[in-house]
Structures are given as structure tokens and as C-alpha cells.
Amino acid sequence: MDPRCTMELGTLFVMVFVFSDAALLKRQAYFNRTAYLPCPFTKAQNRSLSELVIFWQDQKKSVLYEHYLGKEKFDNVDDKYLGRTSFDGDNWTLRLHNVQIKDTGSYDCFIQEKTPKGSVILQQTDTELSVTANFSEPEIESVPNITRNSGINLTCSSKQGYPKPIKMYFWITNSTSEHDEDMQIWQDNVTELFSISISLSVPFPDDVFNVTALCVLETESMKIVSRPHHIVLPEPQTGQKENSSWIAGAVAIVFIAVFLGILLLLLLVKKCLRKQEQPGIS
């Protein structure tokens, strides 16, 4: 048989073998924490690590870690992964430390056996890694010196999250709807984390002297609610209250005095008319 045909058949055999044993896993890690990239070896019962070559590579084919015939080997490891990995031989798992947003992507683990004829791929495991960061609790700030004429003016912000949130809105008591305002979004050029804020300006509800506002941030996996923010219109000053009471009392007294004066005058007139109507009385 032509050697080239033998080589092609051997390559085809290895490809079929690898794809049939390939597994796809999904894992999630938190920003600045540790990601776990498993490589479960189904044929580990009769194999020793000293007989195998195990290595992980990212989607750009950069090597994260290599375990060569029972020993760690760093010759082929990419600089950006040096000092960031550790191998758990009991669970056949690679730990990737200090995970960043840019670590999101796919990773392949290969398990090879060294034979006199060369390396044979025994197993390949593909892991899809997603990285997330929880946003901070939304914080509400309001403009000081609130009056009924100034209305309600609020700003809400949340920081250092990933991925980009779905929406952010205010919920105010005595209101029948969400106040879904335009989001202002910033992304850090280094960490790739997002910060977000919204602003609200609405009239103070009629016949209401205090309201409570909440700020809600919705992401793909959760809702984060701020602490209640209470807004109270200032009470009239004590001097103003006393002056108002005194004026109201004075007006009432004057009204009563005028009423009694008119009533007394009518009685006197009526009495005089009766005297004039009686004969012999002058």
C-alpha cells in the first residue's frame, strides 16, 4: 500500500477517534475568582499520570498548562497564563485563577499517551467558559431642598458588573408604572466591566407629602433592588403655623362681632317700629 495512503488512513482514524470521544462542557466563573476547567478521563482506571501527557489550550491555541509524564512542564505555556493555573490530579481539573472578562471563551483539554510510534490522543474535552461579575447594589441620590415646585429629581447608579444589564428603572410609591429612563453606560477599558446610571425628574404627586423610591437593575440572571429612598416635603415653619392660626382666629372673632352687631341693630330697629305703631305712646 502506498505510504501516503497509510498516513491518510491513520490520520482519518485519529480524527474519528478524537471526535467520537470529545465532550462539550459549560462552566461559569466570577470575575477575579477561580475557574474550573475539567478534563474527566473515562479510561483513568488503568492509567498513571506518569504515562500521559495532559495539556489545555485556549481558542487561540495558546497553552495554559501542560502535565508531561507526571511532571509539570512550562516550556510551551503562554506568558499570560504563567502563575495563574494549578492542576488537581485527583479530579482531572485545571484551576484558572484570577479570572478576567477576556478569559471568556472555549478551552480544549487533550490527554495523550506516549507510545513507541508516537503520541496517541486518548481523549479531548471542550469547555465553554463564561465570566460574570455582579453589579453593586444600586444607589439613589436626590437633589437637596426638595419642594413641591421643584418636583422629584433622582439619580441611580451601579458599578463594576458584567455582562451589560438589560434595563434599569425607578419605582415610586403612588405611581402606577415603572419610570424606565435611558441608561448611561460606561465600560472600563482595562477590566471590561460596565457601570450604569439613570436620572429621573417628575412632578411631586398632588396631595402627597412623602414618597418612597426604589431603583431596580435587571440583568440576564437576576434583579438587584436598591434600598428604599424616602422623600419628604418640608413641614411649614412653626412661626408660620402660629401666624396662620392667629390670623384665622382674628378673622373668626371679627366675623362674629360684625354678625352680632348687625343682629343687635336689627333688634333695635324692630323695637322702634313697634313703639311707633302703638297709639298714645310718644
Order of alpha helices (4+ residues) and beta strands (2+ residues): alpha-beta-beta-beta-beta-beta-beta-beta-beta-beta-beta-beta-beta-beta-beta-beta-beta-beta-alpha
